[in-house]
Amino acid sequence: MLRYLIRRLFLMIPLLLGITLISFAVIHLAPGEPTGLQAEFNPKITKEARERLRAYYNLDKPLHIQYVLWLKKVARLDLGNSFSPDGRPVTGKILERMPITLLINFLSLLLILIVALPLGVYSATRQGSWGDQVSTVFVFVGYATPTFWLALLLMILFGVKLGWLPISGIRSLVGYEDLSLLGMFLDRARHLLLPVLVSAFGGLAGLSRYMRSSMLEVIRQDYITTARAKGLPEGKVIYKHAMRNALLPFITLLGLSVPGLIGGSVIFETIFSIPGMGQLFFYSVMARDYPVIMGMLVVGAILTLLGNLLADLAYALADPRIRVGG
């Protein structure tokens, strides 16, 4: 297992290089430059000043030279400085916003596991029942509902009409420091409830249906029939023998859902005004802040690759028959 893990980590390096190369080329193919935005806000800027700005940002060099210069910085664990007026290091800006995004995504994954797993098992073991039909309707609604539209509806209902939950930020702006430790926790929990639900909604619908399909396939196998014929309790047959094998496709899809959750952060963090990585990415794209965009893409790619690696490692835990070969 250790050799497999080390080998996978080394294989991630060329894959990550390929992702950064494609991303670097794509963002530079977009029309406009950061210097163009600065010139629009300063109509008195001269052509010479604009050229000096391009030279300062290395934008006057060929694209492959720009990529090599950027890659040299990354090799030193330096993502460069932002093109924004503050000129802050990209690493600092990302690390400042990463905890809240990772927290929301972790809570979303946890909610998906807690709800989608038993819901899929319930629907499979009671195929055609009233509960199965209700979950099927839930799945279709989840697939058809756009995330931004659902977020706006929940904000109007729980934030504006009922006034139960806040609709922006991650904490109260007034009186937060005067709260007790429990009060601070509850305040943050109220602010994060809607974003976590919105982030997990699509995954809940899809993964519960995949779990149902996988369980239906497993419980029709001969060894399940044999286990029932031996007189084993139904709960032991389902949760010990069937569910363990049915988890394999679920684990795969759960690992692949990581990039979707990270990408969805751009939508709900912007809507809910959450100061996370998604909001930073949105503002950076609008400002054509290339170093921040590339830094965010690198972090997202690393998290995605690690998610897939953890999914592969979870295979061995879910099914002892799986052995890592050479």
N, C-alpha and C positions, 0 to 999 in steps of 0.2 A: 504493500500500500504506500509506503514511504517513497519508494522508487517511482511509482506511478505519479504520485503527487509532485515530486521534483521534476519529472519529465514534462508534466502538463504545465507547470509554471514556466519552464524554459520555452515550451511551444507557444506560450502566450506572447512572448516577445516579438517574433516576426508578425504574428497576427495583429498585435497592437500597432506595429510600425505601418502595416498596410492600412489600418483604419485611419491613422493620423495622416498618411499621405493622401488618401482619397478625400478626407475631410478638409485638409489644407487647400487642396486644389478646388474643391467645390465652393468653399466660402469666398475664395478670391475670384471665382467666376461671376459672382453676383455683382451687378452694376453698382458703381459708386465706391468711394474710399472715405476713410475717416477724415482725411484732409478736406474733402469736399464738404462734409458737414460743418467743419470748423470755419470754412470760408463762407458758408451760407449765413452763419451767425455773425460774421464780421465782414461786411461788404467792402471795407476799405483795404482788405488784405491784398497784397500785390502778387503777381505771378511768381516773382522771385521768392517771396516768403512762403508761398505754397510749395515751391520746389524744395525749399529748405526743410519744410515739414516732412515731405515725402522722403528726403534723404535721411532725416532724423529717425523715421520709422522704418527705414530700409525698404520702403515701397518702390524706390527707383531701381532696385535690383531685379534681375530675372526671378521668376517664381521658384525655380529649383534652388537658387542661391538663398532666397528667403527661407525656404523649407530647411535647408542644411543649417543655416544660422539658428533657426528656431530649435532644431533637433539637438544642436550642440548645447543649448541652454537646458533643454529637458534632460539631457544626459547628466547634467550637474544638478538635477532636481530643481531647476529654476525655470518657471513658466513665463518669465519676463514681467514687464510692467504694463499696466493697463494704458490704453490710449485715451482714457477719459481724463478730464482736467486734473483730477487728484493725483494721477500717475502712480497709484499704489501698486505694490506687487500683486500679481494675479493669485499666487498661492495664498496670500493673506486674505484676499477677498473671498476666495472659495472656501477656505477653512472657517471663515467667519459665518458663512451661511450653510455649510454642510450639515452640522448637527441637526438642525430642524428638519431638513429634507430627509435625512436618513431616519429620523425618528418617525416622521409621518409614513414613510415607505415601510418601515419595520412594523408599525402598528397596522398598516393596511394588509401586509402579508400575514400577520398574526390573525387578523379578523377573517381573512380569506380561508386560512387553515381551520379556524374554529367553526366557521359556518359552512363553507363549501364541502368539507370532508364528510361530516355527518349528514348533510343534506343529500349529497350524492348517494351515500350508502342507504339512507332511508328510502329514496326514490327507487333505487334498484331492487331492494328487498320487498318493496310494496308496489311493484309495477302495476300501473293502471288504477291505483287507488286515488282517493280524493287528494291526498297530500302530494302524490306524484303529479297529478294534473295541475295543482296550484304551483308547484315548483317549475313545471314546464312553462306556464304562463310567465312566471318570474324571470326565467331565462330569456324568453323572447323579448320581454320588456327591457331587460338589461342590455341585450344586444342592440336594440333599436334606439335606446335613449342616448343622445349625445351628452358627454360629460359636462360641457359648459352650460347646457340648457338645464340639466338636473341641478347643477350648483346654483344657478340663478333661482330656480323654483324653490329649493330648500332655503335659500337666503330670504326670499320673500315670505315664505310660510313661517319658518321658525325665528327669523330675525326681525322682520318688519311687522307681520300680522300678529303673531303670538308674542314676540319679544322674549322668547325663552333663551335663545343662543346669540352670541355676538357673531357678526358677519365679516369681520376683518381683523387682521393682526393675529398675534399669538398670545397676547395678554392685554389686560386693561391698561389704558394710558393714565388713568387717574385713580389714585388710592391703592395701586398694586403693592407698593413698598410697605404700606401700613398693614397688610394682611398677614395672618399667621402662616406658618409653613404649610399647613393643610389648606388654608384659604388660597395660597399661591398655586398649589397643585390643582385644586378644583377650578380655579380661574383659567389656568392653561388648558385643563381638560375640556372645559366648555368651549374654548376657542378652537381646539383641535378636533372636536367631534365632527363637525360638518366636513372639513377637508379630508379626514380619514374615511368617512363614509363615501364621499364622492370618489376618492381615489380607489377604494376597494370595490365599488359597486359593479363595474364591468367584470372584474376578475371573479367576483362571487358568482355571477351568472354563468360565465363560461366554464370555470373549473368545476363547479358542482355538476354540470352536465357531462363533462368529461369523466368525472369520477363515477357517475351513474352508468355511463356506457362501459367503462372498464369493469365495474363490479358485475354488470349483467353478463359480460363475457366470461368472467372468472367463475361465477356461481353455476354456470352451465357445464363446467368441466367435470370429467369423470371422477377426479379425486374428491370433489366436493360431494358428489353423490355417494361415494364410498364412505366419506366421513359421516354423512347423515345416516347411512345404513348401519354404521357401527353404533349408533345411538348417542352420538355426541350432542350436547346441548346446542340449540340453534345459535345462541350467542357466541359460543366458542367456534362454531363452524364459520360464522360470518366474520367475526372480528380477529380471529387468530389465523385461520387458514386462508380465507378468501381475500380479506382486506389487505393483507400484506403483499400479495401478488398484484392486486389491483392498484396499489400505490405507485407502481413503476411509471406508467404513463402520466399519472398525476404529478409526480416529482419532476418529470421532464418539462411539463407545461408550466409548473410553478417556477422552475429556473428560468424559463424563457419569458416569464411575465415580468422579470426584473427590469429589463429595458423599457417595457411599456409603462411601468409605474414611474420610472425616472423621467421618461418623456412626458407623461401626464402631469408631472409636477409643474411644467411650464404653464399649463392651463389653469389648474386650480390655485396655484400660488399667486398667479397674476390676478385671478378673480377675487380671491380672499385676502389679497394684499399681505401675503406671508413672505417675510424676508428670507427666502430660501434660495437654493441653487436654481430652481426653475424661474423665479422672478429675475434673478441676476442674468440668466441666459437670455431671457426675453429682452431686457433692457440693453444687453450687450449686442444682440443682433440688430436692434433698432439703431444703435449708435455705431455699428460696424466696428466694434472693438475686437479686432482679430485675436489678440493674445488671450483675452478672457474667454472668447468663444472656443478657441482651441483647448484652453485649459479645462473648460467644462466638458468638451467632447472626450478628452483624454480620461477624465475622472469617470464619466459615464461609461466609456468603453471598458475601463478596468473593473468597475462594479458589475458590468454585464458579464465579463469573462469569469469573474470570481463567482457570480451566481450560477453560471453553467458548471463551473468546477465543483461547487458545493452540491449541485444536483447529481453529478456523476458519483461523488463520494457517498451521497445518501442512498444510491442504488445498493451498495454493498451492505448498508445497514438495514435496508428494507428486505433484501433477499439474500440470504447467506449463500445461495447457489452461485451467485456472481463472484467470480474471482478475477482479479486484475492480472492480465497476462503480460508478457514481455513486449 
